[in-house]
């Protein structure tokens, strides 16, 4: 089973596209049913553990020194990208300006157009600057991520016989594979309106998500729904989902696309902010 780094890293760095979902993609040409699904979940947790270590390298002996050797990438945005960012910022600020004018007029209050225009021009410049920096940061992270991830190849999951993980907080991910239980879910049930998956998706408190967002994300991740084999997994076999279990829920699915011979493992963790 091979981690598809390009797809996986893209959706991690641009997580706002599929938020609140976390996911990883794996190539699997020797599909063995349930066993492959379990292997995919373990591969997903291995990936998550390694990525986690990049953010806290001081907890892994020698890792910080390795990561510090990776050169930082400088990104220059293309004129086309800069133009799109500027157009988007202009459109948003203009919409805000019109909304404020309408608000003042509806209440028969004075509108100082000159002062308002000056303020919104400053807002447009600031918003454009912020969006360009965010875009540069994401593109740089995408270029750096493969090197950083490769340096975590010795970061491993901790396998244990423990049957309770509530006492474990923080890194690393610990798990008892004997406690893993996967239940096959029909595709139509998985994507059902107001089903468990949709409700978890739309229950995320940090970002408002709608039914339209749910459909958009599924079309992006699962364009061939009839080709999918889906398993839902318990989450109490690991400390990785302690936060979600304590708060509003933690959900974990492995989805195999028979046509692409590819897994995507996804989770949704509903932590109260």
N, C-alpha and C positions, 0 to 999 in steps of 0.2 A: 504494500500500500504506500503510495507516494503522495506527499503533500504537494499540492499545486500552488506554488508560492506566488505566482503572478496574481491569480484570482484572489487568493486568501489575503495577501498583503494589501491589495487594492481596497478590499472591503474593510479591512481593519483601519487603514489610514483615512479612508473616506467613510467612516462608520455612520455618519449622519444619513447616508443614503438608505441604509437598512435598519437603522436604530429603531427599536431596542434589541434587535437580533445581533448576536455574535455568531460568526460562522467560520468554518474552514472547509476547504475543498480537497478531496483526495482522489487520485486515480486508482481504480481497482478493476483489473481485467480478469482476476481469478475469483469471482464472486462465489461465496460459500454460504449464502443465506444468513442466518442468525449469527454465526461465528464471525462473519465479515462485519456485520453491524457492530458487534461488541468490539472488534478490533478497531473499527473506525472511531468509536467513542473514546477508546483509550488513546488513539493517535491524536484526537482532538484535545484531550486533556494534556497530553504531552506537549502539544503545540502551545496551548494556553500557559502552561507552566514555564516553558522556555521564554515566551514573550514577556511573561510576568517578571522573570529574572532580569530582563534588560532594564526594567525600570528601577530595580533594587539590586544592582550588581554587588553591592557591598556585603550582601548576605550569602554570596557564593564565592568561596575562596578563589582568588586569582582572576575572577571575571571582570572586575572593574578595570584592571590593568589592560586586559585584552580589548575591551570595548573602547577604552581611551585611545587606542592606536588606530581606530577607524577614522579616516579623514572626514571632516564635515563637508557636506556638499553645498556649493553655492548655486542658486538657481536664478536664471534670468528668464522672465516670462516673455513669450512671443508677443509681437504687436497685436495679433488676433485675440489672444487671451486677455491682454490688458484692455483692449477695446470692449470685449464682452463684460469684463468686470466693471469698467467705467459706465457702460450703458445700463447695467443692472443697478448700480448704485444711484445713477441719475433717476431711473424709473422709480425706485423706492422712495427717494427723497422728494421727488415731484408729487408722488401720491400722498405722502405725509403732508406736504405743503398745502395741497388742495383740501385735504381733510381738515386741517387746522383752520383754513379760511372759511370753509363751510361751517365749522363749529362756531366760529366767532360771529359770522353773519346770522346764523340761526338764532343766536342770542342777542342780536342787534348791538353787537359790540364793535368798537372801532378796529379797523384792520390797517395796520401800518405796513403797507406792502414793501416799502424799501427796507425796513428793519427786518421783516420776515424773510425777504429774499436773501439778504446778507447772511442771516443765521442759517438758512438752508444751504447756501453755497458752502459755508464752512462745514456743515454736516456732511455734505456730499464729498468734500475733499477728505474728511476724516474717515468716512465709511469706505471710500475707494482705497485709501491707504491700508486700512485694516484688512480688507478683503484680499488685497494683493499680497500682504504679508502672510495671511493664512494660506493662500494658494501656494506661495513659495515654500512655506513650511511643509505642506503636504507632499509637494513634489520632491523636496529634499528627503523627507522621511521615506518615501517610496524607493528612492535610489539607495539610501543607506540601509534599509531594513534587511535585504538579503545577506549583507556582510555581517550585520549585528547578529542575525538569527543563526548563522553558521557557527559563530563563536560560542553559542550556547549548547552545542551538540552534546556536551557532557552533563547538562542539567537534566536530571531524571525525576520522574514521579517517585513517591515513597509508597511502596506497597506494604500493607499491614494486615494483620488478622483482626484488628479492632472492629467493633460493630457499632460504635458511636463516635461521631466526629465533632460533637459540639464543643469539646474542650480545646480543639485545635483552631487557632486563629492565625491568619497570615500565611506567608510562604513557608514551605513549598506545598504543592497539592499532594494530599495523602488520599489513599483509597484502598478499599477492600474489594477486589474484583469478584469474589464469591458472593457478594451482596448485590451485584448488578442484576437487574431484571428488566428485560425489554419486552414490550407488548406490541404486536403488529397492529397498525392502524390503517384502515382503508383510506385511499386518497380522498374520496368524497367526504369522509368523516373529518379528515385532517383539515381540509379547506372549508368546511361547512360554515355557513353564516352563523355567527354567534357561538361557534364551537370553541373548544378550549384554547386552541392556537390563536384564533382571532381575538378572543377576549384577553388573553395574556398580552398580545401585541398592543391592543388599544388601552390596556390598563396601566401602561408605563406612565409614571408621573413626571419624569424629567422633561419629556417632549410630548406635546399633544399629537396623537395619532388618530386618523380617521379610517373609515371603511375604505375610502379611496386610496389612502396610503397603503393599507393592507393589500389591496388588489394590485397596486403598482409594484410593491416589493415582491409579491409572489410571481408576477409576470416576469420580473427580472431574474429571480432565482430559480423558478420552476416553470419554464415555458412549456414543458412536455409533461403535464400532470399525469397522463395515463401511463407513463413509463416508470412511475415511481414506486418503490417499495419503502415503506415508512415504519419505523419503530419508535415508540416513546419509551423513555427510560426513567426509572426512579432516580432521585438525586441524593438519597441519604447514604450512598456508598462512599461518599467523598466529602471532605471539608470544603471543597471548591464552592459549594452552593449554600454554605451556612447562612450567609446574609439574606438570601432570598427566602430560604425556608423559615427564618425567624420573622420576616416581614410579610410580604404579600404573595410569595410563591416563587418557585424555581422550576423551569421546564427544560427538558433536554430531548432532542429528537435526532435520529440518524436517518438520512434519506438517500436512497440509492437510485440513480437514474440508469435503467438498464440499457437505454439507447446510447448514452454517452459513456457508459461504464465508469461512472463517477459518483462518489459520495459527496454530500454536503452534510456536515453535522452542525446543528444550530442549537443555541440555547437562548432563553429569555429569563432574566433574573429581575424580579420586581422588588427592588430595595426602596424603602421609604426615605426620601431625601431629608 
